[in-house]
Amino acid sequence: MKCTVEVNGLKIHAFHGALPEERVTGNLYTVDLSVQYPFEKALQTDNLDDTVNYVRLCEIITTEMLVPSALLEHVAGRIIAAVNKDFPLCNGGKIRIAKTVPPICAVMDSCAVSIEW
């Protein structure tokens, strides 16, 4: 069996982008993260140490989102690495980082990067 712990719609103002002005003004980002892990031990123990703590996931996302990067793929990779380091029991997941107001002349909800591992 496996379980998925999810953080959905975490909103963070950050300074990512290839354009210099994006590093100055920043943008609003929405992050979705799901992490899979075998949860049999958590079922038996009812102990937070035996699960993937979604509070810690939010802390990881926030910490990595506050480090400016040119590419959202780079930010996502750092988040994945930090999740895998903090939760070695995780065996896969998916992250989506969306820039809500991309610097292009088009009407849209967002531009996003998604990575599954």
C-alpha positions, -999 to 999 in steps of 0.1 A, spaced: 0 0 0 10 36 -4 -4 69 7 -1 103 -9 3 135 12 -6 166 -7 0 204 -4 -24 221 -28 -24 257 -38 4 271 -16 8 307 -26 42 324 -24 56 357 -37 90 350 -50 117 363 -75 122 337 -102 126 343 -139 149 348 -168 141 385 -172 159 410 -149 127 428 -139 113 395 -126 141 394 -101 131 429 -89 93 429 -88 88 392 -82 56 373 -89 29 353 -72 34 315 -75 12 286 -67 28 253 -57 11 219 -56 31 190 -42 21 154 -37 44 128 -21 39 91 -20 52 68 8 44 34 23 21 42 52 17 9 70 38 20 100 19 52 104 -13 32 104 0 12 134 18 38 154 -3 70 149 31 88 152 40 119 132 76 106 128 62 77 107 45 98 81 53 126 56 45 158 76 27 183 54 38 211 77 74 203 69 66 200 32 52 236 33 84 247 51 106 231 24 86 246 -4 87 281 12 125 279 19 133 268 -17 109 292 -33 126 321 -16 160 314 -33 158 332 -67 163 311 -98 161 317 -135 141 285 -141 112 270 -123 126 236 -132 156 244 -110 134 254 -81 113 223 -85 145 201 -85 157 217 -52 123 211 -36 124 175 -47 159 170 -34 150 185 0 119 164 3 138 132 -5 165 142 21 140 150 48 117 120 40 138 91 27 108 68 30 91 87 2 90 68 -31 77 93 -56 56 123 -61 47 152 -83 53 190 -81 37 218 -100 49 254 -98 28 280 -115 37 316 -122 4 334 -120 13 365 -140 40 356 -165 56 385 -183 40 379 -217 12 397 -236 -15 370 -233 -45 364 -211 -41 332 -191 -44 318 -156 -7 309 -153 24 292 -168 36 262 -150 62 235 -147 53 200 -135 77 172 -126 69 136 -115 95 115 -98 
